[in-house]
Amino acid sequence: MNINTLVSEGVLTLDVAYFSPRSAAVKASKNTPFSSDGKKNMNPPASVSALKLSFSDEVKRAMRADEFKLYYQPQINVKTGELFGAEALIRWHHPERGVLYPDSFIPQAEYSGQIIDIERWTLGRLFRQQAEWQEQGEELTNIALNISGNHFVHGSLVTETAHLTHSYQIDPSYITLELTERINTELDVWVSQVSMLQDIGIKISIDDFGTGFNTMAHLVDVNVDFLKIDQSFIKKMTSDNRAFKVVQSLVQMAETLGAVPVAEGIESQEALHLYQQTGGQIVQGYHYSEAIQAQEFQNQYLSLEK
């Protein structure tokens, strides 16, 4: 049972629903209407409408207070050792709960409908940061940003992206939007949206590659730029030869389709070595760096590119 189902059934309290730490799933599973001795909990959780309203208020307050920040995790070309690009990742600097990672508030943002507002902010900040780097002669030629299914299907993503590209005078080919395989929409809608983004010049990446069911249908109809191999396969390579073969097959499939395979979750030298054996070259993960704030990323990576 996922977090959205737990919230909709009134099982989760507000605190666990969107302010839990990174071990949210563990705490959520313990936060049932029953106590550890099996007796009924006499303090019912907040209503679903109250959860949505309170979360919406918190998001609006956080935006006014500039609590959301973009962090950047470098992507490295292991063949050359050079910076290939970066993935932009959101963090919430909450005044009471500290730095919150996406997995502790994005599920509730998707459930409440606030995800579109959050991602509009993220897109705007991403383009603004790129413009600042561009003015300093340190622009990043490949920045990836994950886009939710809600925003992709129900938002005005194409219009927003076109407007930001024009407003900030950014080369659109420097921006990559990552779309998960599990976006729940009709194939023709998916193809139409992606094609319009590509017409603007935006690059497209398929995130969590290898975990969805509609991959081939999508890839037959639209050429994408990157296929991001899910880190669950990457992490298993060091202990499971079958996982290595799966990754090897995914790398070969990406290259056959004219896309660049990208490995996420490279956390050790062993994993890096195995991925290199598959023929893959572009990686990101803690082995190189965690996601860091914009200024630190600029100092450590962009300034070295000059």
C-alpha positions in Angstrom: 0.0 0.0 0.0 1.5 3.3 -1.0 1.5 6.7 0.8 -1.3 8.1 -1.4 -3.6 5.2 -0.5 -2.7 5.5 3.2 -3.6 9.2 3.1 -6.9 8.7 1.2 -8.0 6.1 3.7 -7.3 8.4 6.6 -4.5 6.2 8.0 -1.7 8.8 7.9 -1.6 11.8 10.1 -0.5 15.2 8.6 3.0 15.0 10.1 3.8 11.6 8.5 2.0 12.5 5.2 4.5 15.1 4.1 7.0 16.0 6.8 8.5 12.6 7.5 12.2 12.0 7.1 13.7 9.8 4.4 12.5 6.7 6.3 9.0 7.7 5.6 7.8 4.3 4.5 8.9 2.7 7.7 7.2 5.2 9.9 4.1 5.3 7.8 3.7 1.5 8.2 3.7 1.9 12.0 1.3 4.8 12.0 -2.0 2.8 11.9 -5.3 3.3 13.7 -4.2 0.7 16.2 -1.6 0.8 18.9 1.1 -1.8 19.3 -1.0 -3.9 21.7 -3.8 -4.2 19.1 -6.2 -1.7 20.8 -8.1 0.9 18.8 -6.4 4.3 18.6 -8.9 6.7 20.1 -7.3 9.8 18.4 -8.5 9.7 14.8 -6.2 11.2 12.1 -7.0 14.5 10.3 -9.5 14.4 7.5 -8.3 14.2 3.9 -9.5 17.7 3.1 -7.7 19.0 6.2 -4.5 17.3 5.0 -4.7 18.8 1.6 -5.6 22.3 2.9 -2.8 22.4 5.5 -0.2 21.1 3.0 -1.3 23.7 0.4 -0.9 26.4 2.9 2.6 25.1 3.9 3.7 25.0 0.3 2.5 28.6 -0.4 4.2 29.8 2.8 7.4 28.0 1.8 7.4 29.6 -1.6 7.0 33.1 -0.2 9.8 32.4 2.3 12.1 31.0 -0.5 12.5 27.7 1.4 12.7 25.6 -1.7 16.2 25.2 -3.2 17.7 23.5 -6.2 20.6 21.2 -5.7 22.7 19.8 -8.6 24.2 16.3 -8.8 27.0 16.1 -11.4 26.9 13.6 -14.3 30.3 12.4 -15.4 31.6 11.0 -18.6 33.8 8.2 -17.2 35.6 7.7 -20.5 37.0 11.3 -20.5 36.6 12.1 -16.8 34.9 15.3 -17.7 31.6 16.8 -16.5 28.8 15.8 -18.8 25.9 17.6 -17.1 23.8 17.6 -13.9 20.5 16.7 -12.5 18.6 19.4 -10.6 17.0 18.1 -7.5 14.7 20.0 -5.1 15.2 20.4 -1.4 12.9 22.0 1.1 14.7 24.0 3.8 12.0 23.8 6.4 12.5 26.2 9.4 11.4 23.5 11.9 12.3 20.2 10.3 15.5 21.0 8.5 16.4 20.0 5.0 13.7 17.7 3.5 14.4 15.4 0.6 11.8 15.0 -2.2 10.7 11.5 -1.1 9.4 13.1 2.2 7.1 15.6 0.6 6.7 15.0 -3.2 4.2 12.1 -2.7 1.9 14.4 -0.7 2.4 17.2 -3.3 1.2 14.8 -6.0 -1.8 13.7 -4.0 -2.8 17.2 -3.0 -2.3 18.7 -6.5 0.5 21.0 -5.3 3.1 19.2 -7.4 2.3 21.4 -10.4 2.9 24.6 -8.5 6.2 23.2 -7.0 7.4 22.2 -10.4 6.5 25.5 -12.0 8.7 27.1 -9.3 11.4 24.5 -10.0 11.4 25.2 -13.8 11.6 28.9 -13.2 14.5 28.6 -10.8 16.3 26.2 -13.1 16.1 28.7 -16.1 17.1 31.6 -13.9 20.1 29.7 -12.6 21.2 28.8 -16.1 20.8 32.4 -17.1 23.0 33.5 -14.2 25.7 31.0 -15.1 25.4 32.0 -18.8 26.1 35.6 -17.9 29.2 34.5 -16.0 30.4 32.4 -19.0 29.8 29.2 -17.0 26.6 27.8 -18.5 25.9 24.1 -18.1 25.1 22.5 -21.5 23.0 19.7 -20.0 20.7 20.1 -17.0 18.1 17.4 -16.3 14.9 18.0 -14.3 12.4 15.3 -13.4 8.8 16.1 -14.3 5.8 14.5 -12.7 3.0 12.8 -14.5 0.4 15.3 -13.2 2.4 18.3 -14.6 3.1 16.5 -17.9 -0.5 15.5 -18.5 -2.6 18.1 -16.7 -0.4 21.2 -16.6 0.7 23.6 -19.2 4.3 22.3 -19.4 4.9 23.1 -23.1 3.7 26.7 -22.8 5.6 27.3 -19.6 8.8 25.9 -21.0 8.5 27.9 -24.2 7.9 31.1 -22.2 10.9 30.5 -19.9 13.2 29.7 -22.8 12.2 33.0 -24.4 12.3 35.1 -21.2 15.7 34.0 -20.1 17.2 33.6 -23.6 18.4 30.0 -22.8 19.4 27.6 -25.5 16.6 25.0 -25.0 18.9 22.1 -26.1 20.7 22.7 -22.8 17.6 21.6 -20.8 16.5 18.0 -20.4 13.2 17.0 -19.0 13.0 13.6 -17.4 9.8 11.7 -17.8 9.1 8.5 -15.9 8.0 5.4 -17.7 5.1 5.1 -15.4 3.3 8.3 -16.5 -0.4 7.3 -16.7 -1.7 8.7 -20.0 -2.7 7.6 -23.4 0.1 7.0 -25.8 -1.1 9.6 -28.3 -1.1 12.2 -25.5 2.4 11.2 -24.5 3.7 11.4 -28.0 2.0 14.8 -28.7 3.4 16.4 -25.5 6.9 15.1 -26.1 6.9 16.2 -29.7 5.9 19.7 -28.8 8.6 19.9 -26.2 11.1 18.7 -28.8 9.9 21.3 -31.3 10.9 23.9 -28.8 14.3 22.3 -28.6 14.0 20.7 -25.2 15.8 17.3 -24.8 13.8 14.4 -23.4 15.0 11.6 -21.0 13.1 8.5 -19.9 13.7 8.1 -16.1 13.6 4.7 -14.3 14.3 3.0 -17.6 13.6 -0.7 -17.4 10.9 -0.6 -14.7 7.8 0.3 -16.7 5.6 -1.5 -19.1 5.1 1.1 -21.9 8.7 1.6 -22.8 8.8 0.1 -26.3 5.5 1.7 -27.3 6.9 5.1 -26.3 10.3 4.6 -27.9 8.9 3.4 -31.2 6.9 6.5 -31.7 9.3 9.2 -30.4 13.1 9.5 -30.4 14.4 10.4 -27.0 17.8 11.8 -26.1 18.6 9.9 -22.9 17.5 6.6 -21.2 18.2 6.7 -17.5 18.8 3.2 -16.2 17.0 2.7 -12.9 19.4 2.6 -9.9 17.8 -0.6 -8.5 19.5 -2.5 -11.4 22.8 -0.6 -10.9 23.0 -1.3 -7.2 22.3 -5.0 -7.7 25.1 -5.4 -10.3 27.8 -5.9 -7.6 26.0 -9.0 -6.1 23.9 -10.4 -8.9 25.3 -11.2 -12.4 21.7 -11.2 -13.8 21.4 -7.6 -12.9 24.7 -6.9 -14.7 23.3 -8.6 -17.8 20.0 -6.6 -17.6 22.0 -3.3 -17.4 24.2 -4.4 -20.3 21.0 -5.1 -22.3 19.6 -1.7 -21.4 22.8 0.1 -22.4 22.7 -1.7 -25.8 19.0 -1.0 -26.3 19.6 2.7 -25.6 22.4 2.9 -28.1 20.4 1.0 -30.7 17.7 3.6 -30.4 20.1 6.5 -30.7 19.8 7.5 -27.1 22.5 8.1 -24.5 22.3 5.7 -21.5 22.8 7.3 -18.1 23.4 5.3 -14.9 22.1 6.7 -11.7 23.0 5.4 -8.2 26.8 4.7 -8.8 28.0 4.6 -5.3 31.2 2.5 -5.4 34.3 1.9 -7.5 33.0 -1.7 -8.1 29.7 -0.5 -9.5 31.5 2.0 -11.7 33.8 -0.6 -13.0 31.0 -3.0 -13.8 29.0 -0.3 -15.5 32.0 0.6 -17.7 32.1 -3.1 -18.7 28.5 -2.8 -20.0 29.8 -0.1 -22.4 28.0 2.8 -20.6 29.9 6.1 -20.1 27.6 8.6 -18.4 27.1 8.2 -14.6 25.9 10.0 -11.5 25.9 9.0 -7.9 27.5 9.3 -4.5 30.7 7.8 -5.8 31.4 11.2 -7.4 29.2 13.5 -5.4 25.8 14.0 -3.8 23.6 16.8 -5.0 25.1 20.1 -3.9 23.9 23.7 -3.9 24.3 25.9 -7.0 27.3 27.9 -5.8 29.2 24.9 -4.6 28.4 23.1 -7.9 29.7 26.1 -9.8 32.9 26.3 -7.8 33.6 22.6 -8.0 32.6 21.8 -11.5 31.8 24.7 -13.8 34.7 26.9 -13.0 37.0 24.0 -13.8 35.5 23.7 -17.3 37.1 27.1 -18.3 
